[in-house]
Amino acid sequence: MEILFFVTLILLALLIGAGALLAVMIVRFVRARNSGRTDGAWVSSPMVLGIVGGGLGLGITAMVAVNAMVLPLWIFSLAGLAGGVVGIVGGALVKRHRKAAGVTMLAGAALSLITIFGPMLLICGGVLALVPEKAAEEPSEDGVA
């Protein structure tokens, strides 16, 4: 029983650490995006997070759906499968329609809540896709931006 307690504490610490790393990543990407740069990781990161999060949610819920013996777990698994597919579609839409992709990824995260890591990535990708793009300020005539 003590081993199970320690394993649970270790997994909880890993989950908190992963959440902290994702929060730092969001802050850095928002800063880079607001600086007016048109190249860099923030351009493709919502797309990658959406596709990977959707794929992860799809894979985990597929494994749960195969082994589901009771109806409520099977229903949650089907919702997770739908959320994974919606997350992948949202990730694919990022380059053309950022707001629609962000909302789609957040909806996919809500549907695939049965998995933990897929929705974390989908939420990060959705938030990054919804961050408004700040246009680079053009210098004025006196040379001051």
N, C-alpha and C positions, 0 to 999 in steps of 0.2 A: 504494500500500500504506500510506503514511503517513496518508492521508486516512481510510482505513478504521479505522486505529488510533485517530485522534482522534475519529471519530464514535462508536466503541465506548466510549471513555472518557467522552464527553459523555452517552451513553445510560446508562452505568453510574452517573454522578453524578446524573442525573435520577431513576433508580430508587432510589438511596440517599436522595435528598432526599424522594421521595414516601413511602418507608418511614418516614423520620423524622417527616414531617408526620402520617402516620397514627398513629404512636406517641404523638405529642403530643395528637392528637385523642382517642385512647383514654383517656389519663391525665386530660384535662379532663372527659370525659364521666363517667368513674368518680368523680371528685371531686364533680361536680354531682349524680350519682345518690346518692352516699353522704350528701349534705347533707340529704336528706329532702324535696327539692322534688318536687312532683308535676307541674310543668309545665316546659317548656323543650325544648331540642334533644335531650336524652338520651332523651326519651320516644319520639320517632319516628326517631331516627337508626339503630337497628339495622334497622328496617323499610326505610328508604331505602337503606342500604348493601347489604342483602340483595337487594333488587329490582334496583338498579343494577348490582351485582356480578354477579348472575345473568344479567341482560340483556347485559352486556358480555362475559361468558364465552360466552354463547350466540351472540352475534353474531360474535365472533372465531373460535370453533370452527366456526361454519357456513361462514365464508369458507375456513377451512383444509380442511374436509371436502369442499367443492366442488372444490378443487384438489388433493386427495390422490390420489397416483398409486400409492403402495405400501400394502400391507395394514396394517402397523403404524401408520402415520400415520392411516389411515382409522379404525382401532380407537380410537386416542387421541382422534380427533375426535369419534367417537360418545360416548366417555366424557365428553368436554368438553361436548357437547350435553346429555347427561343431567345433568351437574353444574350447568349453567346453569339448567335447568328446576327442579332440586332447590333451587338457591339462591333462585329467584323464589318457589317455594312456601314456603321457610323465611322469607323476608321478609314474605310475606303472613300467616304464622301468628304473628308477633311479639306482636300485641296480645292474642291469646287464650291462647297457650301459649308463654311465653318460653323455657323450657328446651328444649322440643321444637324450637322454631324455631332456637335457637342450635346445637343438635346437627345439625339439618338443613342449616344454612348451612355449618357446618364440613365436613360430608360433601360438600356441593356444591363447596366449595373444593378438597377432595382429588380429586374427580372431574375438575374442570376445570383441573387443574394445567398443562395444555398452554398455557394463556394465563397471563400473569403478573398483569395488572391486575385481572381478574375475581376470582381467588382472594384477592388482597390485600384487596379490599373485602368479600368474603364472610367472610374470617377476622376482620376488624375487626367486622363486624356480628354474627357469631356470638359473639365474645368479649363484646361489649357486651350482647348478649341474655342471656348466662349470668351476668353480674355480678349478685349477689344484691341485692335491693332492701332498703335499710336504712330501717326505719320511723323517722319523726320522733319524737324523744323528747318525751314530754309533761312539762310542768313539774310539779314536785312541789308540795306544799302550801306550802313555805317560799319558793317562787318560783324555786328553782334547778333548772335542767334536769337 
